[in-house]
Amino acid sequence: MARSKFNVLTHGLSGLVGDMIVFRQRANKTIVCGKPRPSSKAPTTSALAIRAKFKRASQYASAVMDNPTLKEEYQLTAKLGQSAYNMAFSDYQKAPEIYQDIDLESYTGAIGESIEISAIDDFRVESVQVKVASADGTTIEQGLAVQTPNGLDWLYTFTAENTEVTGSKLIITATDLPGNKTVLEKVLV
């Protein structure tokens, strides 16, 4: 694949030429490549799953392009040479991350205690949900954490008393704008 920069002959050119060469426009650049050919092999199950995810990512990115406010937000976070569409497409493909270093040492199970959770995404984390469950799986409490002013951390304040802290589970779910979820489960000791 070749890229053409500042070439008056190929600037803005797109499509198939001579049944051999394809010109494409991506982020104000002209890309030149050979004509794609379909594979003669039947797709594998994983290939079909990748195609389905690719299609959903494309649909999500197209929906973002139809929303001027969201399109502008994605464009502001896009890297040099990357379009808002590319950024939205990429955001759909990647779930948020929750940092493992949550300080649970001081948690005693009392109402009003709080924990800070660090969650990041390539665009933004929409919500962080915290659930506390007993050792047998019974839900003690659950709720949404509140984002702190730094934009990276989320603060959750406990609203129910946990009388059996040891063995309890803390289940944290971070969700991004496209709906990707990451779940982190910690057993309290």
Number of C-alpha atoms within 10 A of each C-alpha: 8 10 12 14 12 9 9 9 8 15 16 13 17 14 13 15 12 8 9 10 13 18 23 16 15 12 12 13 17 20 19 20 14 14 15 9 6 6 7 6 6 8 11 9 9 9 11 12 12 12 13 12 14 16 13 15 21 18 15 17 23 16 14 21 17 10 10 10 11 15 20 14 15 23 18 13 16 18 12 8 10 14 19 23 22 20 21 30 22 17 24 24 13 16 21 24 20 20 12 12 9 12 11 15 8 9 15 14 19 14 12 11 15 18 15 18 24 19 24 19 18 17 21 18 24 16 19 26 17 24 17 26 20 20 15 9 10 11 13 16 16 18 15 17 22 16 20 13 8 7 12 14 19 21 17 21 16 22 16 15 15 19 12 12 19 14 14 23 22 19 16 23 21 27 23 24 17 21 15 17 18 17 15 14 14 15 16 17 11
